[in-house]
Amino acid sequence: MTDQSRPVMKPPEGTLELTSEQMALCLDPARNDRLMLRAERPASIKELDDALVKPKGTVGHHVKVLFEGGLIEVVGTRQV
């Protein structure tokens, strides 16, 4: 016998629900560092590489993966 009358718990308002794929992205320490910095305020790749003391290409790669995973959003771009 299954208990189908049990209420379904919904997460509190404002809670971010992650897919298993998004959670896997967050578990990478390099991506987690970038994700935490992005939570503070919008930042450019240059600002992130300065803060993390990592090459711009490495930072750009991880930011791209986080963006494609739906964990961050791009608020602007410019050609330099």
C-alpha positions in Angstrom: 0.0 0.0 0.0 1.4 3.4 -0.9 0.6 6.6 0.9 -0.7 8.8 -1.9 -2.4 11.2 0.5 0.9 12.6 1.8 1.3 16.3 0.9 3.9 17.3 -1.7 6.5 19.7 -0.1 7.3 22.7 -2.2 10.6 24.7 -1.7 10.4 28.0 0.0 9.8 31.1 -2.2 13.0 32.3 -3.7 14.8 29.0 -3.5 16.8 27.9 -6.5 16.1 24.4 -7.7 19.0 22.8 -9.5 19.0 19.9 -11.9 21.5 17.1 -11.3 23.5 18.5 -14.3 23.6 22.0 -12.7 24.6 20.5 -9.4 27.5 18.7 -11.0 28.7 22.0 -12.5 28.6 23.5 -9.0 30.7 20.7 -7.5 33.8 21.7 -9.6 35.9 23.9 -7.3 37.0 26.2 -10.1 33.4 26.8 -11.2 32.2 27.1 -7.7 34.7 30.0 -7.1 33.4 31.8 -10.1 29.8 31.2 -9.2 30.3 32.6 -5.7 32.0 35.7 -7.1 29.2 36.2 -9.6 26.7 36.1 -6.7 28.2 39.3 -5.3 27.7 41.5 -8.3 28.0 41.5 -12.1 31.7 41.1 -13.2 33.6 40.9 -16.4 35.9 38.0 -17.3 38.9 40.4 -16.6 37.5 41.3 -13.2 37.0 37.6 -12.4 40.5 36.6 -13.6 42.0 39.4 -11.5 40.1 38.3 -8.4 40.9 34.6 -8.8 44.4 35.0 -10.2 43.7 32.7 -13.1 44.3 33.0 -16.8 41.5 34.8 -18.7 41.0 31.8 -21.0 40.5 29.5 -18.0 38.0 31.9 -16.4 36.2 32.4 -19.7 35.8 28.6 -20.2 34.3 28.1 -16.8 32.0 31.1 -17.1 30.8 29.7 -20.5 30.1 26.3 -18.9 28.1 28.0 -16.1 26.2 30.1 -18.6 25.3 27.1 -20.8 24.2 25.3 -17.6 21.8 28.0 -16.8 23.5 29.0 -13.6 24.6 32.6 -14.6 23.3 35.1 -17.1 25.1 37.5 -19.4 24.0 41.0 -18.8 26.2 42.6 -21.5 29.1 42.0 -23.9 31.5 44.2 -25.8 34.3 43.5 -28.3 37.8 44.4 -27.2 
